[in-house]
Amino acid sequence: MLSDNSGSKKGYANARFYMEKKAQEIKEESIKRYLEENKHCLNCGTRISYEGRKNKFCSRSCSATLNNNRYPKRISTKILVCKCGSKKDPKAVTCQKCFSYDKYLGQQGRTKADAISKGASRTKFAHIRKMAHKTLQYENREKKCKVCAFDTAVEVCHIKSIASFPNDALLKDINASNNLVYLCPNHHVMLDRGLITL
């Protein structure tokens, strides 16, 4: 014989109904009490809704406005000028130009073996050539071919080739000022093939 559960189900449904009704009454009473308190935003005076009853402000914007007025940000006392005289970021030690130059000077102490790329043979000396470009840039040398004075397209050229230096040679010796010149592409090829000398 099957037991009849309809009575227990009905009792459960009634209990749940009365619990939900009681919870609704408590919530309505709580809303009524909150509305009597008449709570307002500390910044703009707008009435704060029941949903935001724990907040002191109606929005984050009001909170930020009031707190920024009460507690203004400290004015930075850090130096905003680099050793070279140009402006720099307050968090940085030097300006970007000085940072790049200091990095360049640090690279000059490396040996040829350290600077050789492990990639393809055509990019083997890419880093050394890049440093050669920077050497001439920091010297402010005029960008024109030393042979024909062509200035539309010029390349940095090593008078004594990079390959002819030993592996323990320093970059400052390979990229020495007297070993670098600007040449147009034609004269660069001619120098590399030994057709002209400088």
Stockholm file with secondary structure:
# STOCKHOLM 1.0

chainA/1-198         MLSDNSGSKKGYANARFYMEKKAQEIKEESIKRYLEENKHCLNCGTRISYEGRKNKFCSRSCSATLNNNRYPKRISTKILVCKCGSKKDPKAVTCQKCFSYDKYLGQQGRTKADAISKGASRTKFAHIRKMAHKTLQYENREKKCKVCAFDTAVEVCHIKSIASFPNDALLKDINASNNLVYLCPNHHVMLDRGLITL
#=GR chainA/1-198 SS CCCCCHHHHHHHHHHHHHHHHHHHHHHHHHHHHHHHHCCBCTTTCCBCCGGGTTCSSSSHHHHHHHHHHHSCCCCCCSCCBCTTSSBCCTTCSSCHHHHHHHHHHHHTTSBHHHHCCSSCGGGTTHHHHHHHHHHHHHHTCCCSCTTTCCCSSCEEEESSCGGGSCTTCBHHHHTCGGGEEEECHHHHHHHHTTSSCC
#=GC SS_cons         CCCCCHHHHHHHHHHHHHHHHHHHHHHHHHHHHHHHHCCBCTTTCCBCCGGGTTCSSSSHHHHHHHHHHHSCCCCCCSCCBCTTSSBCCTTCSSCHHHHHHHHHHHHTTSBHHHHCCSSCGGGTTHHHHHHHHHHHHHHTCCCSCTTTCCCSSCEEEESSCGGGSCTTCBHHHHTCGGGEEEECHHHHHHHHTTSSCC
//
